Amino acid sequence: MTQESLTTPSQVVPLGVALGDRTEVTKTINDAAIKAFSNLCGDDNPLHVDGTFARNTRFKGRIGQGMLTASLISTTLTRLTRGLFVYISQDLRFTAPVHLGDTITATAEVTEILDRGRVRFRTLCVNQRGETVLEGYAEMKRLKEVPV
């Protein structure tokens, strides 16, 4: 199940987003999500798909793919920009594993309005215990084809 929320300050700019605009999406990383992601992209590392192998590692059990967690950031950015922007770049730092059954809240917040329709976002994923599992920044650019 995915939950979403959006907060927007009163200041609106022609880009359709403003400094401080923020959204979040919450999803539980379960066996079905890990298997579906593995089938989609081919990331079948035994840490993700083999419980016996994963139990004998420092993680003590299966963990979700890092890019599965990162994909939640794409979802938050799409919700925040309403499809009016295209992804330019994303930097990620994985800070903790996402264990099978963890509930992850991904957040994106507008931190900078740049030139030529570009916007910078702070991105963050935290688990149900409030631990940061992923952090970084994204940059997007407003589509010229879409009127303001």
N, CA, C and O atoms as a GROMACS GRO file, in nm:
protein
  592
    1MET      N    1   0.084  -0.117   0.000
    1MET     CA    2   0.000   0.000   0.000
    1MET      C    3   0.089   0.124   0.000
    1MET      O    4   0.188   0.131   0.073
    2THR      N    5   0.054   0.220  -0.082
    2THR     CA    6   0.130   0.344  -0.091
    2THR      C    7   0.045   0.458  -0.039
    2THR      O    8  -0.072   0.471  -0.075
    3GLN      N    9   0.105   0.541   0.046
    3GLN     CA   10   0.036   0.659   0.097
    3GLN      C   11   0.111   0.782   0.048
    3GLN      O   12   0.233   0.779   0.034
    4GLU      N   13   0.038   0.891   0.023
    4GLU     CA   14   0.100   1.011  -0.028
    4GLU      C   15   0.050   1.133   0.049
    4GLU      O   16  -0.062   1.134   0.100
    5SER      N   17   0.135   1.235   0.055
    5SER     CA   18   0.092   1.363   0.108
    5SER      C   19   0.170   1.472   0.038
    5SER      O   20   0.282   1.448  -0.008
    6LEU      N   21   0.112   1.590   0.028
    6LEU     CA   22   0.175   1.702  -0.041
    6LEU      C   23   0.151   1.829   0.039
    6LEU      O   24   0.039   1.857   0.080
    7THR      N   25   0.258   1.905   0.060
    7THR     CA   26   0.243   2.036   0.124
    7THR      C   27   0.304   2.140   0.032
    7THR      O   28   0.413   2.119  -0.022
    8THR      N   29   0.235   2.250   0.014
    8THR     CA   30   0.282   2.357  -0.073
    8THR      C   31   0.268   2.490  -0.002
    8THR      O   32   0.158   2.526   0.040
    9PRO      N   33   0.377   2.565   0.011
    9PRO     CA   34   0.368   2.699   0.069
    9PRO      C   35   0.284   2.790  -0.021
    9PRO      O   36   0.254   2.755  -0.136
   10SER      N   37   0.246   2.905   0.030
   10SER     CA   38   0.157   2.994  -0.045
   10SER      C   39   0.226   3.061  -0.163
   10SER      O   40   0.158   3.101  -0.258
   11GLN      N   41   0.359   3.076  -0.160
   11GLN     CA   42   0.430   3.140  -0.270
   11GLN      C   43   0.437   3.045  -0.390
   11GLN      O   44   0.497   2.937  -0.381
   12VAL      N   45   0.378   3.084  -0.502
   12VAL     CA   46   0.382   3.002  -0.622
   12VAL      C   47   0.460   3.076  -0.728
   12VAL      O   48   0.446   3.197  -0.743
   13VAL      N   49   0.544   3.005  -0.802
   13VAL     CA   50   0.624   3.064  -0.908
   13VAL      C   51   0.579   3.007  -1.041
   13VAL      O   52   0.513   2.903  -1.044
   14PRO      N   53   0.612   3.073  -1.153
   14PRO     CA   54   0.568   3.026  -1.284
   14PRO      C   55   0.607   2.882  -1.318
   14PRO      O   56   0.546   2.822  -1.406
   15LEU      N   57   0.707   2.827  -1.252
   15LEU     CA   58   0.747   2.690  -1.281
   15LEU      C   59   0.643   2.588  -1.237
   15LEU      O   60   0.643   2.474  -1.284
   16GLY      N   61   0.554   2.628  -1.148
   16GLY     CA   62   0.455   2.535  -1.094
   16GLY      C   63   0.497   2.473  -0.963
   16GLY      O   64   0.421   2.398  -0.903
   17VAL      N   65   0.618   2.505  -0.916
   17VAL     CA   66   0.665   2.463  -0.784
   17VAL      C   67   0.731   2.583  -0.718
   17VAL      O   68   0.770   2.678  -0.786
   18ALA      N   69   0.743   2.578  -0.587
   18ALA     CA   70   0.803   2.688  -0.512
   18ALA      C   71   0.900   2.632  -0.408
   18ALA      O   72   0.891   2.516  -0.370
   19LEU      N   73   0.991   2.716  -0.364
   19LEU     CA   74   1.082   2.677  -0.256
   19LEU      C   75   1.001   2.624  -0.139
   19LEU      O   76   0.901   2.685  -0.099
   20GLY      N   77   1.043   2.514  -0.085
   20GLY     CA   78   0.974   2.456   0.031
   20GLY      C   79   0.863   2.358  -0.005
   20GLY      O   80   0.817   2.285   0.083
   21ASP      N   81   0.820   2.354  -0.132
   21ASP     CA   82   0.720   2.253  -0.170
   21ASP      C   83   0.777   2.116  -0.137
   21ASP      O   84   0.896   2.090  -0.157
   22ARG      N   85   0.691   2.029  -0.088
   22ARG     CA   86   0.739   1.900  -0.041
   22ARG      C   87   0.629   1.796  -0.057
   22ARG      O   88   0.511   1.827  -0.046
   23THR      N   89   0.670   1.673  -0.082
   23THR     CA   90   0.575   1.562  -0.086
   23THR      C   91   0.642   1.438  -0.032
   23THR      O   92   0.765   1.428  -0.028
   24GLU      N   93   0.561   1.343   0.008
   24GLU     CA   94   0.615   1.216   0.054
   24GLU      C   95   0.526   1.102   0.011
   24GLU      O   96   0.405   1.118  -0.009
   25VAL      N   97   0.588   0.986  -0.004
   25VAL     CA   98   0.519   0.863  -0.039
   25VAL      C   99   0.571   0.755   0.056
   25VAL      O  100   0.690   0.747   0.083
   26THR      N  101   0.480   0.673   0.106
   26THR     CA  102   0.517   0.567   0.199
   26THR      C  103   0.479   0.432   0.140
   26THR      O  104   0.369   0.415   0.088
   27LYS      N  105   0.572   0.338   0.148
   27LYS     CA  106   0.548   0.203   0.095
   27LYS      C  107   0.622   0.101   0.180
   27LYS      O  108   0.735   0.125   0.224
   28THR      N  109   0.558  -0.013   0.202
   28THR     CA  110   0.622  -0.124   0.271
   28THR      C  111   0.694  -0.211   0.167
   28THR      O  112   0.635  -0.250   0.066
   29ILE      N  113   0.820  -0.238   0.194
   29ILE     CA  114   0.900  -0.320   0.103
   29ILE      C  115   0.881  -0.466   0.142
   29ILE      O  116   0.941  -0.515   0.238
   30ASN      N  117   0.796  -0.534   0.067
   30ASN     CA  118   0.763  -0.673   0.099
   30ASN      C  119   0.824  -0.768  -0.004
   30ASN      O  120   0.889  -0.725  -0.099
   31ASP      N  121   0.802  -0.897   0.015
   31ASP     CA  122   0.857  -0.999  -0.073
   31ASP      C  123   0.812  -0.978  -0.218
   31ASP      O  124   0.893  -0.990  -0.310
   32ALA      N  125   0.686  -0.946  -0.237
   32ALA     CA  126   0.634  -0.927  -0.373
   32ALA      C  127   0.703  -0.811  -0.444
   32ALA      O  128   0.735  -0.821  -0.563
   33ALA      N  129   0.727  -0.701  -0.372
   33ALA     CA  130   0.794  -0.585  -0.433
   33ALA      C  131   0.937  -0.620  -0.472
   33ALA      O  132   0.983  -0.583  -0.580
   34ILE      N  133   1.008  -0.689  -0.383
   34ILE     CA  134   1.147  -0.727  -0.411
   34ILE      C  135   1.154  -0.821  -0.531
   34ILE      O  136   1.239  -0.804  -0.619
   35LYS      N  137   1.066  -0.920  -0.536
   35LYS     CA  138   1.066  -1.014  -0.649
   35LYS      C  139   1.027  -0.945  -0.779
   35LYS      O  140   1.089  -0.968  -0.883
   36ALA      N  141   0.926  -0.859  -0.774
   36ALA     CA  142   0.884  -0.788  -0.896
   36ALA      C  143   0.997  -0.699  -0.948
   36ALA      O  144   1.021  -0.694  -1.068
   37PHE      N  145   1.065  -0.630  -0.857
   37PHE     CA  146   1.175  -0.543  -0.899
   37PHE      C  147   1.289  -0.627  -0.956
   37PHE      O  148   1.350  -0.589  -1.056
   38SER      N  149   1.316  -0.740  -0.894
   38SER     CA  150   1.420  -0.830  -0.944
   38SER      C  151   1.386  -0.879  -1.085
   38SER      O  152   1.472  -0.883  -1.173
   39ASN      N  153   1.260  -0.916  -1.105
   39ASN     CA  154   1.217  -0.961  -1.238
   39ASN      C  155   1.223  -0.848  -1.340
   39ASN      O  156   1.258  -0.872  -1.456
   40LEU      N  157   1.190  -0.728  -1.299
   40LEU     CA  158   1.189  -0.613  -1.390
   40LEU      C  159   1.330  -0.575  -1.436
   40LEU      O  160   1.354  -0.555  -1.555
   41CYS      N  161   1.422  -0.566  -1.341
   41CYS     CA  162   1.554  -0.512  -1.376
   41CYS      C  163   1.665  -0.616  -1.376
   41CYS      O  164   1.776  -0.588  -1.420
   42GLY      N  165   1.636  -0.736  -1.328
   42GLY     CA  166   1.738  -0.840  -1.328
   42GLY      C  167   1.831  -0.839  -1.208
   42GLY      O  168   1.928  -0.915  -1.205
   43ASP      N  169   1.805  -0.755  -1.110
   43ASP     CA  170   1.889  -0.750  -0.989
   43ASP      C  171   1.848  -0.866  -0.898
   43ASP      O  172   1.763  -0.851  -0.811
   44ASP      N  173   1.911  -0.981  -0.921
   44ASP     CA  174   1.878  -1.099  -0.842
   44ASP      C  175   1.991  -1.137  -0.746
   44ASP      O  176   2.016  -1.254  -0.719
   45ASN      N  177   2.059  -1.034  -0.696
   45ASN     CA  178   2.161  -1.054  -0.593
   45ASN      C  179   2.101  -1.140  -0.483
   45ASN      O  180   1.989  -1.112  -0.439
   46PRO      N  181   2.170  -1.243  -0.436
   46PRO     CA  182   2.114  -1.329  -0.331
   46PRO      C  183   2.079  -1.255  -0.201
   46PRO      O  184   1.999  -1.305  -0.122
   47LEU      N  185   2.138  -1.139  -0.179
   47LEU     CA  186   2.098  -1.060  -0.062
   47LEU      C  187   1.951  -1.021  -0.070
   47LEU      O  188   1.886  -0.999   0.033
   48HIS      N  189   1.898  -1.013  -0.192
   48HIS     CA  190   1.759  -0.972  -0.212
   48HIS      C  191   1.663  -1.091  -0.224
   48HIS      O  192   1.549  -1.083  -0.180
   49VAL      N  193   1.709  -1.201  -0.284
   49VAL     CA  194   1.616  -1.307  -0.320
   49VAL      C  195   1.638  -1.441  -0.250
   49VAL      O  196   1.553  -1.530  -0.260
   50ASP      N  197   1.748  -1.457  -0.180
   50ASP     CA  198   1.780  -1.586  -0.118
   50ASP      C  199   1.792  -1.570   0.033
   50ASP      O  200   1.894  -1.525   0.085
   51GLY      N  201   1.686  -1.608   0.103
   51GLY     CA  202   1.682  -1.592   0.248
   51GLY      C  203   1.791  -1.666   0.321
   51GLY      O  204   1.846  -1.615   0.418
   52THR      N  205   1.823  -1.787   0.277
   52THR     CA  206   1.928  -1.866   0.342
   52THR      C  207   2.063  -1.795   0.329
   52THR      O  208   2.136  -1.781   0.428
   53PHE      N  209   2.094  -1.753   0.210
   53PHE     CA  210   2.220  -1.680   0.189
   53PHE      C  211   2.223  -1.553   0.274
   53PHE      O  212   2.320  -1.527   0.345
   54ALA      N  213   2.116  -1.474   0.266
   54ALA     CA  214   2.111  -1.344   0.333
   54ALA      C  215   2.121  -1.356   0.485
   54ALA      O  216   2.178  -1.268   0.550
   55ARG      N  217   2.065  -1.463   0.543
   55ARG     CA  218   2.072  -1.482   0.689
   55ARG      C  219   2.215  -1.499   0.738
   55ARG      O  220   2.246  -1.470   0.853
   56ASN      N  221   2.303  -1.546   0.651
   56ASN     CA  222   2.442  -1.569   0.688
   56ASN      C  223   2.533  -1.452   0.657
   56ASN      O  224   2.655  -1.466   0.652
   57THR      N  225   2.474  -1.335   0.635
   57THR     CA  226   2.552  -1.214   0.609
   57THR      C  227   2.534  -1.117   0.726
   57THR      O  228   2.456  -1.143   0.818
   58ARG      N  229   2.605  -1.008   0.721
   58ARG     CA  230   2.592  -0.907   0.827
   58ARG      C  231   2.451  -0.847   0.834
   58ARG      O  232   2.416  -0.784   0.934
   59PHE      N  233   2.370  -0.865   0.727
   59PHE     CA  234   2.235  -0.810   0.727
   59PHE      C  235   2.136  -0.900   0.800
   59PHE      O  236   2.026  -0.856   0.834
   60LYS      N  237   2.174  -1.027   0.824
   60LYS     CA  238   2.093  -1.122   0.901
   60LYS      C  239   1.958  -1.152   0.836
   60LYS      O  240   1.866  -1.198   0.904
   61GLY      N  241   1.945  -1.125   0.708
   61GLY     CA  242   1.821  -1.153   0.636
   61GLY      C  243   1.818  -1.074   0.506
   61GLY      O  244   1.906  -0.992   0.478
   62ARG      N  245   1.715  -1.100   0.427
   62ARG     CA  246   1.702  -1.035   0.297
   62ARG      C  247   1.686  -0.884   0.312
   62ARG      O  248   1.626  -0.835   0.407
   63ILE      N  249   1.739  -0.814   0.214
   63ILE     CA  250   1.723  -0.669   0.208
   63ILE      C  251   1.671  -0.632   0.069
   63ILE      O  252   1.693  -0.703  -0.028
   64GLY      N  253   1.602  -0.520   0.063
   64GLY     CA  254   1.551  -0.470  -0.065
   64GLY      C  255   1.663  -0.410  -0.148
   64GLY      O  256   1.764  -0.366  -0.095
   65GLN      N  257   1.644  -0.410  -0.279
   65GLN     CA  258   1.740  -0.349  -0.369
   65GLN      C  259   1.747  -0.199  -0.342
   65GLN      O  260   1.644  -0.134  -0.318
   66GLY      N  261   1.869  -0.144  -0.346
   66GLY     CA  262   1.884   0.000  -0.326
   66GLY      C  263   1.806   0.081  -0.426
   66GLY      O  264   1.747   0.183  -0.392
   67MET      N  265   1.804   0.035  -0.550
   67MET     CA  266   1.733   0.111  -0.653
   67MET      C  267   1.581   0.096  -0.640
   67MET      O  268   1.506   0.181  -0.690
   68LEU      N  269   1.535  -0.009  -0.576
   68LEU     CA  270   1.392  -0.019  -0.545
   68LEU      C  271   1.354   0.094  -0.449
   68LEU      O  272   1.254   0.162  -0.469
   69THR      N  273   1.435   0.111  -0.346
   69THR     CA  274   1.411   0.221  -0.252
   69THR      C  275   1.421   0.355  -0.325
   69THR      O  276   1.337   0.443  -0.305
   70ALA      N  277   1.523   0.371  -0.408
   70ALA     CA  278   1.542   0.496  -0.482
   70ALA      C  279   1.426   0.525  -0.576
   70ALA      O  280   1.396   0.641  -0.604
   71SER      N  281   1.362   0.421  -0.625
   71SER     CA  282   1.249   0.444  -0.717
   71SER      C  283   1.134   0.518  -0.649
   71SER      O  284   1.053   0.583  -0.715
   72LEU      N  285   1.126   0.508  -0.516
   72LEU     CA  286   1.023   0.583  -0.444
   72LEU      C  287   1.047   0.733  -0.455
   72LEU      O  288   0.952   0.812  -0.450
   73ILE      N  289   1.173   0.773  -0.471
   73ILE     CA  290   1.203   0.915  -0.490
   73ILE      C  291   1.144   0.963  -0.622
   73ILE      O  292   1.086   1.072  -0.628
   74SER      N  293   1.157   0.882  -0.726
   74SER     CA  294   1.097   0.918  -0.854
   74SER      C  295   0.947   0.939  -0.840
   74SER      O  296   0.890   1.031  -0.899
   75THR      N  297   0.884   0.854  -0.762
   75THR     CA  298   0.740   0.868  -0.738
   75THR      C  299   0.708   1.001  -0.669
   75THR      O  300   0.615   1.070  -0.708
   76THR      N  301   0.786   1.035  -0.566
   76THR     CA  302   0.760   1.161  -0.495
   76THR      C  303   0.779   1.280  -0.588
   76THR      O  304   0.700   1.375  -0.585
   77LEU      N  305   0.883   1.276  -0.671
   77LEU     CA  306   0.910   1.387  -0.762
   77LEU      C  307   0.799   1.401  -0.866
   77LEU      O  308   0.759   1.512  -0.901
   78THR      N  309   0.748   1.288  -0.916
   78THR     CA  310   0.638   1.293  -1.012
   78THR      C  311   0.514   1.354  -0.948
   78THR      O  312   0.445   1.434  -1.010
   79ARG      N  313   0.485   1.315  -0.824
   79ARG     CA  314   0.368   1.370  -0.754
   79ARG      C  315   0.385   1.521  -0.732
   79ARG      O  316   0.291   1.598  -0.750
   80LEU      N  317   0.505   1.560  -0.694
   80LEU     CA  318   0.531   1.701  -0.662
   80LEU      C  319   0.526   1.789  -0.786
   80LEU      O  320   0.474   1.900  -0.782
   81THR      N  321   0.580   1.740  -0.897
   81THR     CA  322   0.589   1.822  -1.019
   81THR      C  323   0.475   1.794  -1.116
   81THR      O  324   0.466   1.857  -1.222
   82ARG      N  325   0.389   1.701  -1.082
   82ARG     CA  326   0.270   1.668  -1.161
   82ARG      C  327   0.302   1.636  -1.307
   82ARG      O  328   0.223   1.664  -1.396
   83GLY      N  329   0.420   1.576  -1.331
   83GLY     CA  330   0.458   1.536  -1.466
   83GLY      C  331   0.500   1.651  -1.556
   83GLY      O  332   0.514   1.633  -1.677
   84LEU      N  333   0.519   1.769  -1.498
   84LEU     CA  334   0.556   1.887  -1.578
   84LEU      C  335   0.706   1.902  -1.593
   84LEU      O  336   0.753   1.994  -1.661
   85PHE      N  337   0.783   1.814  -1.531
   85PHE     CA  338   0.929   1.821  -1.531
   85PHE      C  339   0.986   1.688  -1.578
   85PHE      O  340   0.919   1.586  -1.577
   86VAL      N  341   1.113   1.693  -1.620
   86VAL     CA  342   1.186   1.572  -1.656
   86VAL      C  343   1.309   1.563  -1.565
   86VAL      O  344   1.372   1.664  -1.533
   87TYR      N  345   1.342   1.441  -1.526
   87TYR     CA  346   1.458   1.414  -1.441
   87TYR      C  347   1.586   1.451  -1.516
   87TYR      O  348   1.603   1.410  -1.631
   88ILE      N  349   1.676   1.526  -1.454
   88ILE     CA  350   1.806   1.560  -1.512
   88ILE      C  351   1.916   1.480  -1.442
   88ILE      O  352   2.002   1.422  -1.508
   89SER      N  353   1.913   1.477  -1.308
   89SER     CA  354   2.016   1.404  -1.235
   89SER      C  355   1.966   1.368  -1.096
   89SER      O  356   1.870   1.426  -1.044
   90GLN      N  357   2.035   1.271  -1.037
   90GLN     CA  358   2.005   1.228  -0.901
   90GLN      C  359   2.133   1.178  -0.838
   90GLN      O  360   2.202   1.094  -0.897
   91ASP      N  361   2.167   1.227  -0.720
   91ASP     CA  362   2.277   1.165  -0.647
   91ASP      C  363   2.218   1.098  -0.524
   91ASP      O  364   2.128   1.151  -0.460
   92LEU      N  365   2.271   0.982  -0.494
   92LEU     CA  366   2.218   0.900  -0.385
   92LEU      C  367   2.330   0.856  -0.294
   92LEU      O  368   2.442   0.829  -0.337
   93ARG      N  369   2.298   0.849  -0.166
   93ARG     CA  370   2.389   0.789  -0.068
   93ARG      C  371   2.306   0.695   0.017
   93ARG      O  372   2.215   0.738   0.088
   94PHE      N  373   2.338   0.568   0.008
   94PHE     CA  374   2.267   0.466   0.086
   94PHE      C  375   2.332   0.459   0.224
   94PHE      O  376   2.452   0.435   0.236
   95THR      N  377   2.251   0.482   0.328
   95THR     CA  378   2.306   0.493   0.463
   95THR      C  379   2.270   0.377   0.555
   95THR      O  380   2.331   0.360   0.660
   96ALA      N  381   2.172   0.296   0.516
   96ALA     CA  382   2.132   0.180   0.596
   96ALA      C  383   2.054   0.085   0.506
   96ALA      O  384   1.992   0.129   0.409
   97PRO      N  385   2.055  -0.044   0.538
   97PRO     CA  386   1.980  -0.139   0.455
   97PRO      C  387   1.829  -0.126   0.479
   97PRO      O  388   1.784  -0.080   0.584
   98VAL      N  389   1.753  -0.166   0.378
   98VAL     CA  390   1.608  -0.175   0.389
   98VAL      C  391   1.575  -0.324   0.398
   98VAL      O  392   1.592  -0.399   0.302
   99HIS      N  393   1.528  -0.363   0.515
   99HIS     CA  394   1.497  -0.504   0.540
   99HIS      C  395   1.358  -0.539   0.491
   99HIS      O  396   1.269  -0.453   0.483
  100LEU      N  397   1.340  -0.664   0.459
  100LEU     CA  398   1.210  -0.716   0.420
  100LEU      C  399   1.108  -0.677   0.527
  100LEU      O  400   1.127  -0.706   0.645
  101GLY      N  401   1.001  -0.611   0.486
  101GLY     CA  402   0.897  -0.568   0.579
  101GLY      C  403   0.912  -0.425   0.628
  101GLY      O  404   0.821  -0.374   0.694
  102ASP      N  405   1.023  -0.359   0.598
  102ASP     CA  406   1.039  -0.219   0.639
  102ASP      C  407   0.940  -0.130   0.562
  102ASP      O  408   0.911  -0.154   0.445
  103THR      N  409   0.891  -0.030   0.630
  103THR     CA  410   0.805   0.070   0.568
  103THR      C  411   0.888   0.195   0.546
  103THR      O  412   0.942   0.253   0.641
  104ILE      N  413   0.899   0.234   0.421
  104ILE     CA  414   0.986   0.345   0.382
  104ILE      C  415   0.902   0.466   0.343
  104ILE      O  416   0.807   0.455   0.266
  105THR      N  417   0.940   0.580   0.396
  105THR     CA  418   0.878   0.707   0.356
  105THR      C  419   0.983   0.785   0.278
  105THR      O  420   1.088   0.822   0.331
  106ALA      N  421   0.952   0.810   0.152
  106ALA     CA  422   1.040   0.888   0.064
  106ALA      C  423   0.986   1.030   0.059
  106ALA      O  424   0.866   1.052   0.043
  107THR      N  425   1.076   1.127   0.073
  107THR     CA  426   1.040   1.268   0.074
  107THR      C  427   1.122   1.343  -0.029
  107THR      O  428   1.241   1.316  -0.047
  108ALA      N  429   1.059   1.437  -0.097
  108ALA     CA  430   1.129   1.528  -0.188
  108ALA      C  431   1.084   1.669  -0.154
  108ALA      O  432   0.966   1.695  -0.134
  109GLU      N  433   1.180   1.762  -0.147
  109GLU     CA  434   1.150   1.901  -0.115
  109GLU      C  435   1.228   1.994  -0.207
  109GLU      O  436   1.348   1.974  -0.229
  110VAL      N  437   1.160   2.095  -0.259
  110VAL     CA  438   1.226   2.195  -0.344
  110VAL      C  439   1.320   2.277  -0.256
  110VAL      O  440   1.277   2.342  -0.161
  111THR      N  441   1.450   2.275  -0.290
  111THR     CA  442   1.549   2.350  -0.212
  111THR      C  443   1.611   2.466  -0.290
  111THR      O  444   1.667   2.558  -0.231
  112GLU      N  445   1.601   2.461  -0.423
  112GLU     CA  446   1.662   2.565  -0.505
  112GLU      C  447   1.588   2.577  -0.638
  112GLU      O  448   1.556   2.477  -0.702
  113ILE      N  449   1.560   2.701  -0.676
  113ILE     CA  450   1.510   2.729  -0.810
  113ILE      C  451   1.629   2.779  -0.890
  113ILE      O  452   1.686   2.884  -0.858
  114LEU      N  453   1.667   2.706  -0.992
  114LEU     CA  454   1.785   2.738  -1.072
  114LEU      C  455   1.744   2.808  -1.201
  114LEU      O  456   1.626   2.837  -1.222
  115ASP      N  457   1.838   2.835  -1.287
  115ASP     CA  458   1.806   2.902  -1.414
  115ASP      C  459   1.752   2.801  -1.516
  115ASP      O  460   1.760   2.680  -1.496
  116ARG      N  461   1.699   2.852  -1.626
  116ARG     CA  462   1.650   2.774  -1.740
  116ARG      C  463   1.549   2.665  -1.701
  116ARG      O  464   1.549   2.556  -1.758
  117GLY      N  465   1.463   2.696  -1.604
  117GLY     CA  466   1.357   2.602  -1.567
  117GLY      C  467   1.401   2.483  -1.486
  117GLY      O  468   1.326   2.386  -1.473
  118ARG      N  469   1.521   2.488  -1.430
  118ARG     CA  470   1.571   2.376  -1.350
  118ARG      C  471   1.541   2.398  -1.202
  118ARG      O  472   1.539   2.511  -1.153
  119VAL      N  473   1.517   2.288  -1.134
  119VAL     CA  474   1.484   2.291  -0.991
  119VAL      C  475   1.563   2.181  -0.921
  119VAL      O  476   1.578   2.071  -0.973
  120ARG      N  477   1.612   2.213  -0.802
  120ARG     CA  478   1.687   2.117  -0.720
  120ARG      C  479   1.600   2.074  -0.602
  120ARG      O  480   1.531   2.156  -0.540
  121PHE      N  481   1.605   1.945  -0.573
  121PHE     CA  482   1.524   1.885  -0.466
  121PHE      C  483   1.614   1.809  -0.370
  121PHE      O  484   1.707   1.741  -0.412
  122ARG      N  485   1.586   1.821  -0.242
  122ARG     CA  486   1.648   1.736  -0.140
  122ARG      C  487   1.564   1.611  -0.135
  122ARG      O  488   1.441   1.619  -0.128
  123THR      N  489   1.627   1.494  -0.138
  123THR     CA  490   1.554   1.368  -0.136
  123THR      C  491   1.600   1.285  -0.017
  123THR      O  492   1.718   1.286   0.020
  124LEU      N  493   1.507   1.214   0.042
  124LEU     CA  494   1.535   1.141   0.165
  124LEU      C  495   1.440   1.021   0.175
  124LEU      O  496   1.322   1.032   0.141
  125CYS      N  497   1.492   0.909   0.221
  125CYS     CA  498   1.409   0.793   0.253
  125CYS      C  499   1.440   0.751   0.396
  125CYS      O  500   1.556   0.734   0.433
  126VAL      N  501   1.335   0.734   0.476
  126VAL     CA  502   1.351   0.688   0.615
  126VAL      C  503   1.262   0.567   0.638
  126VAL      O  504   1.158   0.551   0.574
  127ASN      N  505   1.304   0.482   0.731
  127ASN     CA  506   1.223   0.365   0.764
  127ASN      C  507   1.127   0.397   0.878
  127ASN      O  508   1.122   0.510   0.928
  128GLN      N  509   1.050   0.296   0.919
  128GLN     CA  510   0.948   0.315   1.022
  128GLN      C  511   1.007   0.348   1.158
  128GLN      O  512   0.934   0.392   1.248
  129ARG      N  513   1.136   0.329   1.176
  129ARG     CA  514   1.202   0.365   1.302
  129ARG      C  515   1.263   0.505   1.296
  129ARG      O  516   1.326   0.549   1.392
  130GLY      N  517   1.243   0.575   1.184
  130GLY     CA  518   1.297   0.709   1.169
  130GLY      C  519   1.442   0.712   1.126
  130GLY      O  520   1.505   0.818   1.127
  131GLU      N  521   1.498   0.597   1.088
  131GLU     CA  522   1.637   0.589   1.044
  131GLU      C  523   1.647   0.624   0.895
  131GLU      O  524   1.570   0.573   0.814
  132THR      N  525   1.740   0.710   0.861
  132THR     CA  526   1.762   0.745   0.721
  132THR      C  527   1.829   0.626   0.652
  132THR      O  528   1.931   0.575   0.698
  133VAL      N  529   1.769   0.583   0.541
  133VAL     CA  530   1.826   0.471   0.464
  133VAL      C  531   1.885   0.518   0.332
  133VAL      O  532   1.966   0.448   0.271
  134LEU      N  533   1.845   0.637   0.288
  134LEU     CA  534   1.894   0.691   0.161
  134LEU      C  535   1.877   0.842   0.166
  134LEU      O  536   1.777   0.893   0.217
  135GLU      N  537   1.975   0.914   0.114
  135GLU     CA  538   1.964   1.060   0.107
  135GLU      C  539   2.035   1.109  -0.018
  135GLU      O  540   2.122   1.041  -0.072
  136GLY      N  541   1.996   1.226  -0.062
  136GLY     CA  542   2.061   1.282  -0.180
  136GLY      C  543   1.990   1.404  -0.232
  136GLY      O  544   1.910   1.467  -0.162
  137TYR      N  545   2.020   1.438  -0.357
  137TYR     CA  546   1.960   1.552  -0.425
  137TYR      C  547   1.923   1.512  -0.566
  137TYR      O  548   1.990   1.429  -0.628
  138ALA      N  549   1.817   1.571  -0.617
  138ALA     CA  550   1.774   1.549  -0.755
  138ALA      C  551   1.764   1.684  -0.824
  138ALA      O  552   1.742   1.787  -0.760
  139GLU      N  553   1.780   1.682  -0.954
  139GLU     CA  554   1.757   1.802  -1.034
  139GLU      C  555   1.661   1.766  -1.146
  139GLU      O  556   1.676   1.662  -1.212
  140MET      N  557   1.564   1.853  -1.167
  140MET     CA  558   1.466   1.833  -1.273
  140MET      C  559   1.455   1.961  -1.354
  140MET      O  560   1.494   2.069  -1.309
  141LYS      N  561   1.401   1.947  -1.476
  141LYS     CA  562   1.383   2.063  -1.562
  141LYS      C  563   1.240   2.066  -1.613
  141LYS      O  564   1.184   1.964  -1.653
  142ARG      N  565   1.182   2.184  -1.609
  142ARG     CA  566   1.045   2.205  -1.656
  142ARG      C  567   1.036   2.174  -1.806
  142ARG      O  568   1.121   2.220  -1.883
  143LEU      N  569   0.936   2.098  -1.846
  143LEU     CA  570   0.915   2.070  -1.987
  143LEU      C  571   0.869   2.197  -2.059
  143LEU      O  572   0.776   2.263  -2.013
  144LYS      N  573   0.932   2.231  -2.168
  144LYS     CA  574   0.892   2.349  -2.245
  144LYS      C  575   0.759   2.328  -2.315
  144LYS      O  576   0.686   2.424  -2.341
  145GLU      N  577   0.727   2.204  -2.345
  145GLU     CA  578   0.605   2.172  -2.421
  145GLU      C  579   0.479   2.191  -2.338
  145GLU      O  580   0.369   2.196  -2.393
  146VAL      N  581   0.492   2.202  -2.207
  146VAL     CA  582   0.376   2.212  -2.119
  146VAL      C  583   0.358   2.357  -2.077
  146VAL      O  584   0.448   2.415  -2.016
  147PRO      N  585   0.243   2.418  -2.107
  147PRO     CA  586   0.224   2.559  -2.068
  147PRO      C  587   0.215   2.574  -1.916
  147PRO      O  588   0.173   2.483  -1.845
  148VAL      N  589   0.254   2.691  -1.869
  148VAL     CA  590   0.250   2.720  -1.725
  148VAL      C  591   0.108   2.746  -1.683
  148VAL      O  592   0.082   2.772  -1.565
   0.00000   0.00000   0.00000
